[in-house]
Amino acid sequence: MTLKTSNNRVQPSNLVLIHGIDFDIVWDEFKKSSSFFIPTIDVPGTKKIIESECKRLKIKVRTKGVTENQIRGVRAWRLE
């Protein structure tokens, strides 16, 4: 899995490509103790992508596979 578009260009910093879908995550507003949810059936793969992007941005997060409103996905919490 990669964080590049299909034509191999690096994405703008807010876009995270997960299984062909661009998710616009406003990293500047992702403050300590806040979280976001990404719906997915590939929890391990999605966690890996989110953790990789957060590592690149030097953001510490905790990710967990969850079911919210009967939708499976990954929630990421910013730790600091």
N, C-alpha and C positions, 0 to 999 in steps of 0.2 A: 504494500500500500504506500501511496506517495502523496505528498502535498503539492503536486503540480497539476496543471490543467492537462486535458487530453492532448493539446498541441505542444506539451512539454515546456510551457512558460511558467515561471514562478508566480504563484498567486499573490494578490495583495495581502497584507498582513492580517486582515480581519477574516478572510475566507479560508475555511478548512474543508477540503474535499473528502467526503466520507461516502464510499460506495457510489460514486458518480453524482453526488448531490453536494452543492456548495452550501455550507452553513456559514452564515455571517455572524461571527462572534466578536462583539465589541470589547476587545481585550482591555482597553483603557477604563471601561466601566466594570470590569471583573475584579471587584474589590474583595479584601479579606472577608471571609465568612459568607460570601455570596456563592451562588451556584447556577448551573445551567443544565438542561436536559436535552439529550439527543436521542430520538427514537431509532432503534435498530434491532435487528435479530442477531447480528454478529457482535455480541458484547465484547469478547476478547479483542477482536480487531479494532473496534471503535475505541476501546480504552487505550489501546496501543497508539492509535493516531492522536488522540487528545493528549496523552502523556508525552508523546514525542514533540508535539507543537508547544506544549507548556515548557518542556525542557529547553527548547530552542529560545523561548521568550524569557527563560529564567523565572518561571512562575511555579510555585509549589502547589500541587493539587492532590486531592484524594478522589479517585474515581470508583464507582460502584455500579454494578448491574442492578437495575431496579425495575419494578413494574408500577407505573403511575397511571391511574384512570384506565386500567386494563391495556396499557401500551407498554411493551417491553423496550428498554433503552438503557442508556448510561447517564448517570448524573455525576457532574464534576463539581467539587467544592474547592474554592481557593483557600489555602491554609495560611498564607502570610503575604 
